[in-house]
């Protein structure tokens, strides 16, 4: 009748009780079985490597599974980085425990590595490496220089207030001396210079007689005139 309300019939509804949740659990279990290990980007960041030819951008992997600083032998060749040879080769292994051929034979002198205003100087083992990476920094370096920011982010920084005092370029540009027993005891060794806390006149007066003919090139004025 017009204006009369009618109640909808229950037959028009499709009511399912107790099966929807069960089906979801079964599907979730199957999805869990199909899941694979997660694979995400590694923390590879760009730094500047200071060498005799200038500063060069390098790709650096922060590797907590590494025990020594490593540099790619192709990077060494490309940047013409001088190498020193071990007296006896050391064994370097990859993540499977296998010996890496051509590794552990050469190493570098201390090299200055820069990330923004953070500087560190390290000696690197020269080794074959994947082409996408120039340098591996080991776990102990990461512990010594904790980063700020997300690992995979380009905003990663090493800018702790402590580093602003200890990891500056000035602090890393140290003057090093090496004591060489072979040179010290060589009868043909001659003294060509020394460091002393005396005035210039006193220093010139103490120069051995055999070198006194060269006094003209040992003065401060002569040094200042050099290009």
C-alpha positions as CSV (number, residue, x, y, z in Angstrom):
1,X,0.0,0.0,0.0
2,X,1.1,3.5,-0.6
3,X,2.9,5.0,2.3
4,X,3.3,1.7,4.1
5,X,6.8,0.6,5.1
6,X,8.0,-2.9,4.3
7,X,10.7,-4.9,6.1
8,X,13.4,-6.2,3.8
9,X,13.5,-9.9,3.4
10,X,16.4,-11.8,5.1
11,X,16.6,-13.9,1.9
12,X,18.1,-10.9,0.1
13,X,21.2,-10.9,2.4
14,X,24.3,-13.1,1.9
15,X,25.4,-13.7,5.5
16,X,28.6,-15.7,6.0
17,X,29.6,-16.4,9.6
18,X,32.9,-17.8,10.8
19,X,34.5,-18.4,7.4
20,X,35.9,-15.0,6.4
21,X,38.4,-14.9,9.2
22,X,39.5,-18.5,8.6
23,X,40.1,-17.9,4.9
24,X,42.2,-14.8,5.7
25,X,44.4,-16.7,8.1
26,X,45.0,-19.4,5.5
27,X,45.9,-16.9,2.9
28,X,48.2,-15.0,5.3
29,X,50.0,-18.3,6.1
30,X,50.5,-19.0,2.4
31,X,51.8,-15.4,1.9
32,X,54.3,-15.9,4.8
33,X,55.5,-19.1,3.2
34,X,56.1,-17.2,-0.1
35,X,58.1,-14.4,1.5
36,X,61.8,-14.0,0.7
37,X,64.7,-12.5,2.6
38,X,64.7,-8.7,2.4
39,X,67.3,-7.1,0.2
40,X,68.0,-3.4,0.7
41,X,70.7,-0.9,-0.4
42,X,74.0,-0.9,1.3
43,X,75.5,2.1,3.0
44,X,77.7,3.4,0.2
45,X,78.5,7.1,0.5
46,X,80.5,9.5,-1.5
47,X,83.7,10.9,0.1
48,X,86.7,12.8,-1.1
49,X,90.1,11.1,-1.3
50,X,93.1,13.5,-1.1
51,X,96.1,12.4,-3.2
52,X,99.0,14.1,-4.8
53,X,97.0,14.9,-7.9
54,X,94.2,16.6,-5.9
55,X,90.9,15.6,-4.5
56,X,88.8,12.8,-6.1
57,X,85.3,11.6,-5.3
58,X,85.2,8.0,-4.2
59,X,82.4,5.5,-3.3
60,X,82.9,4.3,0.2
61,X,81.2,1.2,1.7
62,X,80.7,1.2,5.5
63,X,81.1,-2.5,6.1
64,X,80.6,-3.9,9.6
65,X,81.9,-7.3,8.4
66,X,85.2,-5.9,7.3
67,X,88.3,-5.8,9.6
68,X,90.7,-3.5,7.7
69,X,90.5,-0.5,5.5
70,X,90.6,-1.6,1.8
71,X,91.0,0.3,-1.4
72,X,90.2,-1.0,-4.9
73,X,93.4,-1.8,-6.9
74,X,91.7,-0.2,-9.9
75,X,91.2,3.0,-8.0
76,X,94.9,3.0,-7.0
77,X,95.8,2.6,-10.6
78,X,93.4,5.3,-11.8
79,X,94.5,7.8,-9.3
80,X,98.2,6.8,-9.4
81,X,98.4,6.3,-5.7
82,X,101.8,5.1,-4.5
83,X,102.0,1.6,-3.0
84,X,104.3,-0.1,-0.6
85,X,104.9,-3.8,-0.6
86,X,104.6,-6.0,2.4
87,X,107.7,-7.9,3.4
88,X,105.5,-11.0,3.3
89,X,102.0,-11.2,1.9
90,X,99.1,-11.3,4.3
91,X,96.0,-13.4,3.8
92,X,92.8,-11.5,3.0
93,X,89.5,-13.5,2.8
94,X,86.1,-12.7,1.4
95,X,82.8,-13.3,3.1
96,X,82.9,-17.0,2.2
97,X,86.3,-17.5,3.9
98,X,88.1,-17.9,0.5
99,X,91.5,-16.3,-0.1
100,X,91.3,-13.2,-2.3
101,X,94.0,-13.5,-5.0
102,X,96.2,-10.4,-5.6
103,X,95.2,-9.1,-2.1
104,X,97.5,-8.5,0.9
105,X,100.6,-7.8,-1.2
106,X,100.5,-4.0,-1.3
107,X,99.3,-1.2,0.9
108,X,99.2,2.6,0.8
109,X,100.8,5.3,2.8
110,X,98.4,7.2,5.1
111,X,95.6,8.7,2.9
112,X,93.4,11.6,3.8
113,X,89.6,10.9,3.5
114,X,87.1,13.7,3.7
115,X,83.3,13.7,4.2
116,X,82.1,17.3,4.4
117,X,84.1,18.8,7.3
118,X,85.1,15.4,8.7
119,X,88.6,14.2,8.0
120,X,90.4,10.9,8.8
121,X,93.7,9.5,7.7
122,X,94.1,5.7,7.2
123,X,96.4,3.2,5.6
124,X,94.7,0.9,3.1
125,X,95.3,-2.6,2.0
126,X,95.2,-2.7,-1.8
127,X,92.9,-5.5,-3.1
128,X,90.7,-6.4,-6.1
129,X,87.1,-5.2,-5.5
130,X,83.7,-4.8,-7.1
131,X,83.8,-2.0,-9.6
132,X,81.0,0.0,-7.9
133,X,83.1,0.6,-4.7
134,X,86.4,2.3,-4.2
135,X,86.9,1.9,-0.5
136,X,85.8,-0.4,2.3
137,X,85.8,1.1,5.8
138,X,85.8,-1.5,8.6
139,X,83.7,-2.0,11.7
140,X,86.3,-0.4,14.0
141,X,86.4,2.8,11.9
142,X,82.6,3.0,12.0
143,X,82.7,2.5,15.8
144,X,85.4,5.2,16.1
145,X,83.4,7.6,13.9
146,X,79.7,7.0,14.6
147,X,77.4,8.5,12.0
148,X,74.4,10.7,12.4
149,X,71.4,10.0,10.1
150,X,69.9,7.0,8.4
151,X,72.4,4.5,6.9
152,X,71.0,4.6,3.4
153,X,70.4,8.3,3.4
154,X,72.5,10.9,1.5
155,X,72.1,13.0,4.6
156,X,74.4,10.8,6.7
157,X,77.0,12.9,8.6
158,X,79.9,12.6,10.9
159,X,79.4,15.9,12.7
160,X,79.5,15.1,16.4
161,X,81.0,18.1,18.4
162,X,83.9,15.8,19.4
163,X,84.8,15.3,15.7
164,X,84.8,19.0,15.1
165,X,87.9,19.1,17.3
166,X,89.6,15.8,16.6
167,X,88.7,15.0,13.0
168,X,89.6,18.3,11.4
169,X,92.1,18.6,8.5
170,X,94.5,20.4,10.8
171,X,94.5,17.5,13.3
172,X,95.1,14.9,10.5
173,X,97.9,16.8,8.8
174,X,100.5,15.4,11.2
175,X,104.2,15.6,10.7
176,X,105.6,12.1,10.9
177,X,109.1,10.8,11.5
178,X,110.4,7.3,10.7
179,X,113.4,5.7,12.5
180,X,115.2,3.5,10.0
181,X,117.8,1.2,11.5
182,X,119.4,0.5,8.2
183,X,120.1,4.2,7.6
184,X,121.2,4.9,11.2
185,X,123.9,2.2,11.1
186,X,125.0,2.8,7.5
187,X,128.6,4.1,7.5
188,X,127.9,6.1,4.4
189,X,125.0,8.0,5.9
190,X,125.5,11.7,6.1
191,X,123.5,14.4,8.0
192,X,122.0,16.9,5.6
193,X,119.8,18.7,8.1
194,X,118.3,18.8,11.5
195,X,115.6,20.4,13.6
196,X,116.6,22.5,16.6
197,X,115.1,25.0,18.9
198,X,117.8,27.6,18.3
199,X,118.1,30.8,16.4
200,X,119.0,30.9,12.7
201,X,122.5,32.2,13.4
202,X,123.2,29.4,15.9
203,X,121.8,26.8,13.5
204,X,124.1,28.0,10.7
205,X,127.1,28.1,13.0
206,X,126.5,24.4,13.9
207,X,126.6,23.1,10.3
208,X,129.5,20.7,9.7
209,X,132.5,22.0,7.8
210,X,132.0,19.8,4.7
211,X,128.5,21.4,4.1
212,X,129.5,25.1,4.8
213,X,130.1,25.8,1.1
214,X,126.3,25.4,0.7
215,X,125.3,28.0,3.4
216,X,124.0,30.3,0.7
217,X,121.1,27.9,-0.1
218,X,120.3,27.1,3.5
219,X,119.1,30.5,4.7
220,X,115.5,31.5,5.3
221,X,115.9,34.1,2.5
222,X,116.9,31.3,0.0
223,X,114.0,29.2,1.1
224,X,111.5,32.1,0.7
225,X,112.9,32.7,-2.8
226,X,111.9,29.2,-4.0
227,X,108.8,29.0,-6.3
